[in-house]
Amino acid sequence: IVGKRLAPPPRPGNDDKSDDDMEEIRQFGGPYFHPTGTCSIGECLDDQLRFKGINRLRVADASSLPFIPRMNTNPSSMVVGARCASLIANGGCLVKKTYSKA
């Protein structure tokens, strides 16, 4: 396998692939779309990911992002979910409050 070029098998009846392949790419290829910002922080949500106007509702997915990340939205969504879980677990604070017995 080393040294061989891996390519899909040729399609029957397609001797000149370059023009046809480029046309197929133009027809079926395109940018992918990850919807984000449909319920963004500042617009619909406060900084605690709470939906404005509805009690006990938080949004913890890519729709809460105020912009489209330049990468896949999965890691960004995971961070938002982790932050939301931390906010809920710690009563609205990102850092757990600790009290010293003095």
Backbone as XML, in Angstrom:
<?xml version="1.0"?>
<chain id="A" units="angstrom">
  <residue number="1" name="ILE">
    <atom name="N" x="0.830" y="-1.191" z="0.000"/>
    <atom name="CA" x="0.000" y="0.000" z="0.000"/>
    <atom name="C" x="0.869" y="1.246" z="0.000"/>
  </residue>
  <residue number="2" name="VAL">
    <atom name="N" x="2.005" y="1.207" z="0.652"/>
    <atom name="CA" x="2.870" y="2.382" z="0.684"/>
    <atom name="C" x="3.333" y="2.679" z="-0.738"/>
  </residue>
  <residue number="3" name="GLY">
    <atom name="N" x="3.176" y="3.899" z="-1.136"/>
    <atom name="CA" x="3.600" y="4.301" z="-2.468"/>
    <atom name="C" x="2.472" y="4.285" z="-3.479"/>
  </residue>
  <residue number="4" name="LYS">
    <atom name="N" x="1.371" y="3.618" z="-3.181"/>
    <atom name="CA" x="0.236" y="3.621" z="-4.095"/>
    <atom name="C" x="-0.691" y="4.779" z="-3.746"/>
  </residue>
  <residue number="5" name="ARG">
    <atom name="N" x="-1.291" y="5.320" z="-4.740"/>
    <atom name="CA" x="-2.241" y="6.396" z="-4.519"/>
    <atom name="C" x="-3.610" y="5.779" z="-4.278"/>
  </residue>
  <residue number="6" name="LEU">
    <atom name="N" x="-4.208" y="6.120" z="-3.170"/>
    <atom name="CA" x="-5.534" y="5.608" z="-2.863"/>
    <atom name="C" x="-6.564" y="6.529" z="-3.492"/>
  </residue>
  <residue number="7" name="ALA">
    <atom name="N" x="-7.409" y="5.968" z="-4.297"/>
    <atom name="CA" x="-8.435" y="6.749" z="-4.972"/>
    <atom name="C" x="-9.671" y="5.886" z="-5.134"/>
  </residue>
  <residue number="8" name="PRO">
    <atom name="N" x="-10.840" y="6.509" z="-5.240"/>
    <atom name="CA" x="-12.046" y="5.722" z="-5.460"/>
    <atom name="C" x="-11.998" y="5.052" z="-6.831"/>
  </residue>
  <residue number="9" name="PRO">
    <atom name="N" x="-12.693" y="3.936" z="-6.966"/>
    <atom name="CA" x="-12.700" y="3.269" z="-8.274"/>
    <atom name="C" x="-13.340" y="4.156" z="-9.329"/>
  </residue>
  <residue number="10" name="PRO">
    <atom name="N" x="-12.895" y="4.048" z="-10.566"/>
    <atom name="CA" x="-13.472" y="4.893" z="-11.619"/>
    <atom name="C" x="-14.943" y="4.559" z="-11.844"/>
  </residue>
  <residue number="11" name="ARG">
    <atom name="N" x="-15.690" y="5.579" z="-12.185"/>
    <atom name="CA" x="-17.112" y="5.372" z="-12.475"/>
    <atom name="C" x="-17.257" y="4.927" z="-13.921"/>
  </residue>
  <residue number="12" name="PRO">
    <atom name="N" x="-18.164" y="4.015" z="-14.181"/>
    <atom name="CA" x="-18.321" y="3.552" z="-15.562"/>
    <atom name="C" x="-18.782" y="4.678" z="-16.487"/>
  </residue>
  <residue number="13" name="GLY">
    <atom name="N" x="-18.211" y="4.717" z="-17.664"/>
    <atom name="CA" x="-18.603" y="5.696" z="-18.682"/>
    <atom name="C" x="-18.061" y="7.088" z="-18.441"/>
  </residue>
  <residue number="14" name="ASN">
    <atom name="N" x="-17.077" y="7.227" z="-17.597"/>
    <atom name="CA" x="-16.535" y="8.549" z="-17.303"/>
    <atom name="C" x="-15.041" y="8.544" z="-17.594"/>
  </residue>
  <residue number="15" name="ASP">
    <atom name="N" x="-14.693" y="8.804" z="-18.862"/>
    <atom name="CA" x="-13.291" y="8.793" z="-19.253"/>
    <atom name="C" x="-12.580" y="10.093" z="-18.877"/>
  </residue>
  <residue number="16" name="ASP">
    <atom name="N" x="-13.246" y="11.218" z="-19.065"/>
    <atom name="CA" x="-12.634" y="12.500" z="-18.736"/>
    <atom name="C" x="-13.235" y="12.975" z="-17.413"/>
  </residue>
  <residue number="17" name="LYS">
    <atom name="N" x="-12.581" y="12.619" z="-16.304"/>
    <atom name="CA" x="-13.145" y="12.885" z="-14.983"/>
    <atom name="C" x="-13.006" y="14.330" z="-14.541"/>
  </residue>
  <residue number="18" name="SER">
    <atom name="N" x="-12.016" y="15.021" z="-15.009"/>
    <atom name="CA" x="-11.720" y="16.328" z="-14.425"/>
    <atom name="C" x="-12.891" y="17.306" z="-14.539"/>
  </residue>
  <residue number="19" name="ASP">
    <atom name="N" x="-13.471" y="17.466" z="-15.728"/>
    <atom name="CA" x="-14.581" y="18.407" z="-15.888"/>
    <atom name="C" x="-15.830" y="17.922" z="-15.184"/>
  </residue>
  <residue number="20" name="ASP">
    <atom name="N" x="-16.128" y="16.638" z="-15.317"/>
    <atom name="CA" x="-17.325" y="16.093" z="-14.673"/>
    <atom name="C" x="-17.214" y="16.142" z="-13.153"/>
  </residue>
  <residue number="21" name="ASP">
    <atom name="N" x="-16.039" y="15.821" z="-12.645"/>
    <atom name="CA" x="-15.859" y="15.852" z="-11.193"/>
    <atom name="C" x="-15.997" y="17.269" z="-10.657"/>
  </residue>
  <residue number="22" name="MET">
    <atom name="N" x="-15.425" y="18.227" z="-11.356"/>
    <atom name="CA" x="-15.534" y="19.610" z="-10.908"/>
    <atom name="C" x="-16.978" y="20.081" z="-10.947"/>
  </residue>
  <residue number="23" name="GLU">
    <atom name="N" x="-17.714" y="19.672" z="-11.950"/>
    <atom name="CA" x="-19.125" y="20.054" z="-12.033"/>
    <atom name="C" x="-19.918" y="19.419" z="-10.893"/>
  </residue>
  <residue number="24" name="GLU">
    <atom name="N" x="-19.599" y="18.167" z="-10.572"/>
    <atom name="CA" x="-20.270" y="17.484" z="-9.461"/>
    <atom name="C" x="-19.956" y="18.176" z="-8.141"/>
  </residue>
  <residue number="25" name="ILE">
    <atom name="N" x="-18.721" y="18.594" z="-7.960"/>
    <atom name="CA" x="-18.346" y="19.311" z="-6.739"/>
    <atom name="C" x="-19.094" y="20.633" z="-6.658"/>
  </residue>
  <residue number="26" name="ARG">
    <atom name="N" x="-19.180" y="21.343" z="-7.780"/>
    <atom name="CA" x="-19.914" y="22.619" z="-7.781"/>
    <atom name="C" x="-21.388" y="22.406" z="-7.476"/>
  </residue>
  <residue number="27" name="GLN">
    <atom name="N" x="-21.949" y="21.309" z="-7.982"/>
    <atom name="CA" x="-23.378" y="21.058" z="-7.823"/>
    <atom name="C" x="-23.720" y="20.601" z="-6.407"/>
  </residue>
  <residue number="28" name="PHE">
    <atom name="N" x="-22.925" y="19.667" z="-5.873"/>
    <atom name="CA" x="-23.292" y="19.051" z="-4.597"/>
    <atom name="C" x="-22.457" y="19.525" z="-3.412"/>
  </residue>
  <residue number="29" name="GLY">
    <atom name="N" x="-21.307" y="20.073" z="-3.662"/>
    <atom name="CA" x="-20.465" y="20.549" z="-2.565"/>
    <atom name="C" x="-20.862" y="21.947" z="-2.162"/>
  </residue>
  <residue number="30" name="GLY">
    <atom name="N" x="-20.585" y="22.270" z="-0.953"/>
    <atom name="CA" x="-20.891" y="23.611" z="-0.483"/>
    <atom name="C" x="-20.529" y="23.730" z="0.970"/>
  </residue>
  <residue number="31" name="PRO">
    <atom name="N" x="-20.651" y="24.916" z="1.501"/>
    <atom name="CA" x="-20.324" y="25.084" z="2.916"/>
    <atom name="C" x="-21.358" y="24.383" z="3.784"/>
  </residue>
  <residue number="32" name="TYR">
    <atom name="N" x="-20.908" y="23.858" z="4.880"/>
    <atom name="CA" x="-21.853" y="23.270" z="5.815"/>
    <atom name="C" x="-22.292" y="24.353" z="6.768"/>
  </residue>
  <residue number="33" name="PHE">
    <atom name="N" x="-23.402" y="24.140" z="7.377"/>
    <atom name="CA" x="-24.000" y="25.175" z="8.203"/>
    <atom name="C" x="-24.273" y="24.623" z="9.590"/>
  </residue>
  <residue number="34" name="HIS">
    <atom name="N" x="-23.721" y="25.268" z="10.593"/>
    <atom name="CA" x="-23.999" y="24.918" z="11.982"/>
    <atom name="C" x="-24.772" y="26.082" z="12.586"/>
  </residue>
  <residue number="35" name="PRO">
    <atom name="N" x="-26.059" y="25.891" z="12.837"/>
    <atom name="CA" x="-26.822" y="27.007" z="13.384"/>
    <atom name="C" x="-26.340" y="27.381" z="14.780"/>
  </residue>
  <residue number="36" name="THR">
    <atom name="N" x="-25.981" y="28.613" z="14.947"/>
    <atom name="CA" x="-25.587" y="29.143" z="16.246"/>
    <atom name="C" x="-26.173" y="30.531" z="16.388"/>
  </residue>
  <residue number="37" name="GLY">
    <atom name="N" x="-26.239" y="30.998" z="17.609"/>
    <atom name="CA" x="-26.672" y="32.365" z="17.848"/>
    <atom name="C" x="-28.157" y="32.602" z="17.728"/>
  </residue>
  <residue number="38" name="THR">
    <atom name="N" x="-28.968" y="31.555" z="17.628"/>
    <atom name="CA" x="-30.408" y="31.752" z="17.495"/>
    <atom name="C" x="-31.039" y="32.171" z="18.813"/>
  </residue>
  <residue number="39" name="CYS">
    <atom name="N" x="-30.325" y="31.947" z="19.913"/>
    <atom name="CA" x="-30.809" y="32.319" z="21.243"/>
    <atom name="C" x="-29.597" y="32.795" z="22.045"/>
  </residue>
  <residue number="40" name="SER">
    <atom name="N" x="-28.908" y="33.774" z="21.538"/>
    <atom name="CA" x="-27.574" y="34.105" z="22.043"/>
    <atom name="C" x="-27.601" y="34.860" z="23.366"/>
  </residue>
  <residue number="41" name="ILE">
    <atom name="N" x="-26.446" y="34.767" z="24.047"/>
    <atom name="CA" x="-26.261" y="35.482" z="25.299"/>
    <atom name="C" x="-26.329" y="36.984" z="25.007"/>
  </residue>
  <residue number="42" name="GLY">
    <atom name="N" x="-27.097" y="37.682" z="25.783"/>
    <atom name="CA" x="-27.276" y="39.115" z="25.575"/>
    <atom name="C" x="-28.582" y="39.417" z="24.875"/>
  </residue>
  <residue number="43" name="GLU">
    <atom name="N" x="-28.942" y="38.594" z="23.904"/>
    <atom name="CA" x="-30.207" y="38.790" z="23.185"/>
    <atom name="C" x="-31.362" y="38.158" z="23.960"/>
  </residue>
  <residue number="44" name="CYS">
    <atom name="N" x="-31.300" y="36.855" z="24.119"/>
    <atom name="CA" x="-32.367" y="36.100" z="24.783"/>
    <atom name="C" x="-31.949" y="35.574" z="26.151"/>
  </residue>
  <residue number="45" name="LEU">
    <atom name="N" x="-30.652" y="35.462" z="26.369"/>
    <atom name="CA" x="-30.141" y="34.856" z="27.594"/>
    <atom name="C" x="-29.339" y="35.867" z="28.398"/>
  </residue>
  <residue number="46" name="ASP">
    <atom name="N" x="-29.335" y="35.664" z="29.723"/>
    <atom name="CA" x="-28.436" y="36.472" z="30.546"/>
    <atom name="C" x="-27.103" y="35.746" z="30.676"/>
  </residue>
  <residue number="47" name="ASP">
    <atom name="N" x="-26.190" y="36.274" z="31.468"/>
    <atom name="CA" x="-24.863" y="35.679" z="31.569"/>
    <atom name="C" x="-24.847" y="34.371" z="32.358"/>
  </residue>
  <residue number="48" name="GLN">
    <atom name="N" x="-25.981" y="33.991" z="32.923"/>
    <atom name="CA" x="-26.112" y="32.721" z="33.620"/>
    <atom name="C" x="-26.809" y="31.672" z="32.745"/>
  </residue>
  <residue number="49" name="LEU">
    <atom name="N" x="-26.948" y="31.962" z="31.456"/>
    <atom name="CA" x="-27.603" y="31.105" z="30.460"/>
    <atom name="C" x="-29.095" y="30.914" z="30.740"/>
  </residue>
  <residue number="50" name="ARG">
    <atom name="N" x="-29.689" y="31.843" z="31.499"/>
    <atom name="CA" x="-31.125" y="31.780" z="31.783"/>
    <atom name="C" x="-31.884" y="32.532" z="30.703"/>
  </residue>
  <residue number="51" name="PHE">
    <atom name="N" x="-32.958" y="31.940" z="30.250"/>
    <atom name="CA" x="-33.794" y="32.570" z="29.232"/>
    <atom name="C" x="-34.537" y="33.733" z="29.861"/>
  </residue>
  <residue number="52" name="LYS">
    <atom name="N" x="-34.452" y="34.884" z="29.251"/>
    <atom name="CA" x="-35.106" y="36.080" z="29.804"/>
    <atom name="C" x="-36.619" y="35.966" z="29.672"/>
  </residue>
  <residue number="53" name="GLY">
    <atom name="N" x="-37.312" y="36.122" z="30.788"/>
    <atom name="CA" x="-38.771" y="36.121" z="30.765"/>
    <atom name="C" x="-39.407" y="34.783" z="31.097"/>
  </residue>
  <residue number="54" name="ILE">
    <atom name="N" x="-38.612" y="33.710" z="31.180"/>
    <atom name="CA" x="-39.162" y="32.395" z="31.528"/>
    <atom name="C" x="-38.346" y="31.847" z="32.698"/>
  </residue>
  <residue number="55" name="ASN">
    <atom name="N" x="-39.021" y="31.621" z="33.813"/>
    <atom name="CA" x="-38.335" y="31.118" z="35.002"/>
    <atom name="C" x="-37.902" y="29.671" z="34.819"/>
  </residue>
  <residue number="56" name="ARG">
    <atom name="N" x="-36.743" y="29.334" z="35.378"/>
    <atom name="CA" x="-36.209" y="27.978" z="35.438"/>
    <atom name="C" x="-35.946" y="27.362" z="34.069"/>
  </residue>
  <residue number="57" name="LEU">
    <atom name="N" x="-35.593" y="28.176" z="33.092"/>
    <atom name="CA" x="-35.232" y="27.670" z="31.765"/>
    <atom name="C" x="-33.843" y="28.187" z="31.412"/>
  </residue>
  <residue number="58" name="ARG">
    <atom name="N" x="-32.929" y="27.272" z="31.140"/>
    <atom name="CA" x="-31.590" y="27.622" z="30.696"/>
    <atom name="C" x="-31.357" y="26.995" z="29.328"/>
  </residue>
  <residue number="59" name="VAL">
    <atom name="N" x="-30.534" y="27.635" z="28.529"/>
    <atom name="CA" x="-30.190" y="27.129" z="27.205"/>
    <atom name="C" x="-28.697" y="26.821" z="27.213"/>
  </residue>
  <residue number="60" name="ALA">
    <atom name="N" x="-28.361" y="25.570" z="26.937"/>
    <atom name="CA" x="-26.956" y="25.144" z="27.005"/>
    <atom name="C" x="-26.573" y="24.385" z="25.749"/>
  </residue>
  <residue number="61" name="ASP">
    <atom name="N" x="-26.575" y="25.064" z="24.622"/>
    <atom name="CA" x="-26.141" y="24.453" z="23.364"/>
    <atom name="C" x="-25.560" y="25.531" z="22.465"/>
  </residue>
  <residue number="62" name="ALA">
    <atom name="N" x="-25.320" y="25.207" z="21.214"/>
    <atom name="CA" x="-24.680" y="26.151" z="20.294"/>
    <atom name="C" x="-25.549" y="27.370" z="20.005"/>
  </residue>
  <residue number="63" name="SER">
    <atom name="N" x="-26.835" y="27.275" z="20.231"/>
    <atom name="CA" x="-27.684" y="28.435" z="19.969"/>
    <atom name="C" x="-27.393" y="29.577" z="20.930"/>
  </residue>
  <residue number="64" name="SER">
    <atom name="N" x="-26.757" y="29.289" z="22.080"/>
    <atom name="CA" x="-26.444" y="30.348" z="23.039"/>
    <atom name="C" x="-25.185" y="31.130" z="22.667"/>
  </residue>
  <residue number="65" name="LEU">
    <atom name="N" x="-24.420" y="30.647" z="21.716"/>
    <atom name="CA" x="-23.198" y="31.337" z="21.317"/>
    <atom name="C" x="-23.548" y="32.614" z="20.558"/>
  </residue>
  <residue number="66" name="PRO">
    <atom name="N" x="-22.937" y="33.738" z="20.914"/>
    <atom name="CA" x="-23.273" y="34.990" z="20.227"/>
    <atom name="C" x="-22.618" y="35.138" z="18.854"/>
  </residue>
  <residue number="67" name="PHE">
    <atom name="N" x="-21.795" y="34.162" z="18.451"/>
    <atom name="CA" x="-21.123" y="34.221" z="17.158"/>
    <atom name="C" x="-20.899" y="32.793" z="16.664"/>
  </residue>
  <residue number="68" name="ILE">
    <atom name="N" x="-20.583" y="32.636" z="15.395"/>
    <atom name="CA" x="-20.287" y="31.321" z="14.835"/>
    <atom name="C" x="-18.812" y="31.040" z="15.053"/>
  </residue>
  <residue number="69" name="PRO">
    <atom name="N" x="-18.479" y="29.972" z="15.783"/>
    <atom name="CA" x="-17.053" y="29.689" z="15.994"/>
    <atom name="C" x="-16.378" y="29.284" z="14.696"/>
  </residue>
  <residue number="70" name="ARG">
    <atom name="N" x="-15.065" y="29.477" z="14.623"/>
    <atom name="CA" x="-14.311" y="29.149" z="13.417"/>
    <atom name="C" x="-13.927" y="27.679" z="13.389"/>
  </residue>
  <residue number="71" name="MET">
    <atom name="N" x="-14.550" y="26.886" z="14.195"/>
    <atom name="CA" x="-14.265" y="25.457" z="14.270"/>
    <atom name="C" x="-15.595" y="24.722" z="14.371"/>
  </residue>
  <residue number="72" name="ASN">
    <atom name="N" x="-15.529" y="23.435" z="14.502"/>
    <atom name="CA" x="-16.734" y="22.650" z="14.688"/>
    <atom name="C" x="-17.438" y="23.116" z="15.957"/>
  </residue>
  <residue number="73" name="THR">
    <atom name="N" x="-18.759" y="23.129" z="15.934"/>
    <atom name="CA" x="-19.509" y="23.630" z="17.081"/>
    <atom name="C" x="-19.604" y="22.619" z="18.225"/>
  </residue>
  <residue number="74" name="ASN">
    <atom name="N" x="-19.216" y="21.372" z="18.010"/>
    <atom name="CA" x="-19.320" y="20.366" z="19.065"/>
    <atom name="C" x="-18.500" y="20.733" z="20.303"/>
  </residue>
  <residue number="75" name="PRO">
    <atom name="N" x="-17.191" y="21.029" z="20.187"/>
    <atom name="CA" x="-16.444" y="21.392" z="21.403"/>
    <atom name="C" x="-16.994" y="22.638" z="22.089"/>
  </residue>
  <residue number="76" name="SER">
    <atom name="N" x="-17.414" y="23.614" z="21.308"/>
    <atom name="CA" x="-17.978" y="24.828" z="21.890"/>
    <atom name="C" x="-19.255" y="24.520" z="22.655"/>
  </residue>
  <residue number="77" name="SER">
    <atom name="N" x="-20.083" y="23.644" z="22.109"/>
    <atom name="CA" x="-21.320" y="23.250" z="22.777"/>
    <atom name="C" x="-21.026" y="22.487" z="24.066"/>
  </residue>
  <residue number="78" name="MET">
    <atom name="N" x="-19.984" y="21.669" z="24.045"/>
    <atom name="CA" x="-19.610" y="20.931" z="25.249"/>
    <atom name="C" x="-19.160" y="21.884" z="26.360"/>
  </residue>
  <residue number="79" name="VAL">
    <atom name="N" x="-18.424" y="22.927" z="25.998"/>
    <atom name="CA" x="-17.979" y="23.908" z="26.987"/>
    <atom name="C" x="-19.178" y="24.665" z="27.553"/>
  </residue>
  <residue number="80" name="VAL">
    <atom name="N" x="-20.125" y="25.042" z="26.706"/>
    <atom name="CA" x="-21.328" y="25.735" z="27.178"/>
    <atom name="C" x="-22.106" y="24.833" z="28.126"/>
  </residue>
  <residue number="81" name="GLY">
    <atom name="N" x="-22.237" y="23.551" z="27.778"/>
    <atom name="CA" x="-22.937" y="22.611" z="28.657"/>
    <atom name="C" x="-22.240" y="22.442" z="29.992"/>
  </residue>
  <residue number="82" name="ALA">
    <atom name="N" x="-20.913" y="22.366" z="29.976"/>
    <atom name="CA" x="-20.150" y="22.239" z="31.223"/>
    <atom name="C" x="-20.294" y="23.498" z="32.078"/>
  </residue>
  <residue number="83" name="ARG">
    <atom name="N" x="-20.284" y="24.640" z="31.420"/>
    <atom name="CA" x="-20.452" y="25.894" z="32.164"/>
    <atom name="C" x="-21.837" y="25.957" z="32.787"/>
  </residue>
  <residue number="84" name="CYS">
    <atom name="N" x="-22.838" y="25.570" z="32.044"/>
    <atom name="CA" x="-24.208" y="25.590" z="32.560"/>
    <atom name="C" x="-24.341" y="24.635" z="33.747"/>
  </residue>
  <residue number="85" name="ALA">
    <atom name="N" x="-23.760" y="23.448" z="33.641"/>
    <atom name="CA" x="-23.797" y="22.498" z="34.749"/>
    <atom name="C" x="-23.116" y="23.069" z="35.983"/>
  </residue>
  <residue number="86" name="SER">
    <atom name="N" x="-21.997" y="23.758" z="35.773"/>
    <atom name="CA" x="-21.283" y="24.382" z="36.886"/>
    <atom name="C" x="-22.123" y="25.487" z="37.519"/>
  </residue>
  <residue number="87" name="LEU">
    <atom name="N" x="-22.782" y="26.266" z="36.687"/>
    <atom name="CA" x="-23.637" y="27.330" z="37.206"/>
    <atom name="C" x="-24.772" y="26.764" z="38.049"/>
  </residue>
  <residue number="88" name="ILE">
    <atom name="N" x="-25.389" y="25.699" z="37.589"/>
    <atom name="CA" x="-26.491" y="25.092" z="38.320"/>
    <atom name="C" x="-25.993" y="24.466" z="39.625"/>
  </residue>
  <residue number="89" name="ALA">
    <atom name="N" x="-24.884" y="23.741" z="39.546"/>
    <atom name="CA" x="-24.353" y="23.052" z="40.726"/>
    <atom name="C" x="-23.867" y="24.024" z="41.803"/>
  </residue>
  <residue number="90" name="ASN">
    <atom name="N" x="-23.347" y="25.169" z="41.390"/>
    <atom name="CA" x="-22.776" y="26.118" z="42.343"/>
    <atom name="C" x="-23.677" y="27.318" z="42.605"/>
  </residue>
  <residue number="91" name="GLY">
    <atom name="N" x="-24.934" y="27.185" z="42.303"/>
    <atom name="CA" x="-25.881" y="28.249" z="42.615"/>
    <atom name="C" x="-25.658" y="29.532" z="41.848"/>
  </residue>
  <residue number="92" name="GLY">
    <atom name="N" x="-25.217" y="29.448" z="40.625"/>
    <atom name="CA" x="-25.040" y="30.628" z="39.787"/>
    <atom name="C" x="-23.635" y="31.180" z="39.764"/>
  </residue>
  <residue number="93" name="CYS">
    <atom name="N" x="-22.705" y="30.533" z="40.459"/>
    <atom name="CA" x="-21.311" y="30.980" z="40.466"/>
    <atom name="C" x="-20.463" y="29.972" z="39.716"/>
  </residue>
  <residue number="94" name="LEU">
    <atom name="N" x="-19.511" y="30.454" z="38.930"/>
    <atom name="CA" x="-18.637" y="29.535" z="38.209"/>
    <atom name="C" x="-17.644" y="28.845" z="39.131"/>
  </residue>
  <residue number="95" name="VAL">
    <atom name="N" x="-17.255" y="29.508" z="40.214"/>
    <atom name="CA" x="-16.302" y="28.946" z="41.159"/>
    <atom name="C" x="-17.059" y="28.593" z="42.425"/>
  </residue>
  <residue number="96" name="LYS">
    <atom name="N" x="-16.877" y="27.376" z="42.892"/>
    <atom name="CA" x="-17.573" y="26.943" z="44.093"/>
    <atom name="C" x="-17.111" y="27.772" z="45.287"/>
  </residue>
  <residue number="97" name="LYS">
    <atom name="N" x="-18.078" y="28.244" z="46.039"/>
    <atom name="CA" x="-17.768" y="29.055" z="47.202"/>
    <atom name="C" x="-17.270" y="28.158" z="48.326"/>
  </residue>
  <residue number="98" name="THR">
    <atom name="N" x="-16.170" y="28.524" z="48.888"/>
    <atom name="CA" x="-15.658" y="27.800" z="50.043"/>
    <atom name="C" x="-15.511" y="28.782" z="51.197"/>
  </residue>
  <residue number="99" name="TYR">
    <atom name="N" x="-15.843" y="28.319" z="52.352"/>
    <atom name="CA" x="-15.757" y="29.155" z="53.541"/>
    <atom name="C" x="-14.788" y="28.512" z="54.513"/>
  </residue>
  <residue number="100" name="SER">
    <atom name="N" x="-13.934" y="29.317" z="55.077"/>
    <atom name="CA" x="-13.008" y="28.792" z="56.063"/>
    <atom name="C" x="-13.645" y="28.939" z="57.450"/>
  </residue>
  <residue number="101" name="LYS">
    <atom name="N" x="-13.295" y="28.004" z="58.294"/>
    <atom name="CA" x="-13.797" y="28.043" z="59.668"/>
    <atom name="C" x="-12.792" y="28.812" z="60.514"/>
  </residue>
  <residue number="102" name="ALA">
    <atom name="N" x="-13.013" y="30.083" z="60.661"/>
    <atom name="CA" x="-12.078" y="30.891" z="61.430"/>
    <atom name="C" x="-12.743" y="31.505" z="62.633"/>
  </residue>
</chain>
